[in-house]
Every structure is written in structure tokens, then in C-alpha cells.
Amino acid sequence: MFGKVLPIELAGLKAANPDLVILDVRGADEREISVIPGAIHIPMAEIPARMGELNPEAQIIVQCRTGGRSGRVAEFLIGQGFKNVSNLETGINGYAKTVDPEMATY
């Protein structure tokens, strides 16, 4: 089972672990609207083919718009042997509302 991270917790996690990976699984068009600084982009459909780009030992926070797709990707990665994967609860829209109100939502 993957972990869950609230948007407000993300800043503390980034400070505690500079190697933290924020994995954005949204489409490219969605990234044009809003992006969490430092997030890497691998669209959900490309995860199986591109998961070799991720370190299975790294702490990974998966994010999407509201948390649904990222939850499925987090579950998939755990099933593939990734050790420390969490889902960003409420996604980037929740992050925008609670952490960065200047960020666009959709």
C-alpha cells in the first residue's frame, strides 16, 4: 500500500529530503496550466515504459490534478517493487488551494 501526503506536508518533505522526487503524471496540456516547482513529468500512460527513469529506492510523491490518477500510479509503482511511494492527496489543485494560492487551478 502506498502512503498519502497532504499538500501542506510537501514543503517539509522537500526540505527534509532534497532528493525527493515529485512525479507529475498529468498530460502535457495540464502542465501548461500549473506545475509544482521541481516536479518531473512522466504522463500516466507512459509510466510502464519509462519507470526505468525512476529510482526504486527514492522517495517519490506522485501527483496529478486531484489525486485519482496519481493514486493508481503510486499503487502500480509499489507493485513493481518501488519502496517509498506516496500519493499527493487532493493533487495539484489541493496544493494550489492550501500552499500556493497564486497557482492556477482547473
C-alpha positions in Angstrom: 0.0 0.0 0.0 1.3 3.4 -0.9 1.4 6.4 1.5 -0.6 9.6 1.4 0.8 13.1 1.7 -1.2 16.2 2.2 -0.1 19.3 0.1 0.8 21.2 3.3 3.3 18.4 4.2 5.1 18.5 0.9 7.2 21.6 1.7 8.5 19.9 4.8 9.3 16.7 3.0 11.2 18.6 0.3 13.2 20.4 3.0 14.0 17.1 4.8 14.9 15.2 1.7 16.5 17.2 -1.2 16.4 14.0 -3.3 12.7 13.8 -3.0 11.1 13.1 -6.4 7.7 14.7 -7.2 6.3 12.8 -10.2 3.7 14.6 -12.2 1.6 12.1 -14.2 -0.7 14.6 -15.8 -0.8 15.3 -19.5 1.4 18.0 -21.1 -1.6 20.2 -21.7 -2.4 20.2 -17.9 1.2 21.1 -17.1 0.8 24.3 -19.2 -1.8 25.4 -16.5 0.2 24.7 -13.3 3.3 22.9 -12.2 4.8 22.2 -8.7 8.4 23.5 -8.9 10.9 20.7 -9.4 8.4 18.1 -10.4 9.4 15.7 -13.1 6.9 14.8 -15.8 6.0 11.3 -17.0 2.4 11.1 -18.2 0.4 8.3 -16.7 0.2 6.3 -19.9 4.0 6.3 -20.3 4.8 5.1 -16.7 5.2 1.4 -17.6 7.6 2.1 -20.4 9.5 4.9 -18.6 9.6 3.7 -15.0 13.3 2.8 -15.5 13.9 6.5 -15.4 12.9 6.4 -11.7 15.0 5.1 -8.8 13.0 2.4 -7.0 14.8 3.3 -3.7 14.0 7.1 -3.9 11.2 8.8 -2.0 8.6 9.5 -4.7 5.4 11.7 -4.3 3.1 11.1 -7.3 0.8 13.9 -8.2 -2.0 14.6 -10.7 -4.9 17.1 -10.8 -6.9 15.8 -7.8 -5.2 12.6 -6.7 -7.0 9.8 -8.6 -4.6 9.1 -11.4 -1.6 9.6 -9.1 -3.1 7.1 -6.6 -3.3 4.5 -9.4 0.3 5.2 -10.5 1.5 5.0 -6.9 -0.1 1.6 -6.5 1.4 0.4 -9.7 4.9 1.5 -8.7 4.6 -0.2 -5.3 3.5 -3.3 -7.2 6.7 -3.0 -9.3 8.9 -3.0 -6.2 9.3 0.7 -5.6 9.9 1.1 -1.8 8.8 4.6 -0.8 5.9 5.9 -2.9 3.2 8.3 -1.8 0.2 9.9 -3.4 -0.3 13.7 -3.1 -3.8 13.9 -1.6 -6.1 16.3 -3.4 -3.4 16.7 -6.2 -2.1 19.9 -7.6 -5.5 21.6 -7.1 -5.3 21.0 -3.4 -1.7 22.1 -3.4 -2.7 25.4 -5.1 -5.5 26.0 -2.6 -3.5 25.3 0.6 0.1 26.0 -0.3 0.3 28.3 -3.4 -2.9 30.3 -3.8 -1.4 32.2 -6.8 -1.2 28.9 -8.7 -4.0 28.3 -11.3 -6.5 25.5 -10.8 -8.7 23.8 -13.3 
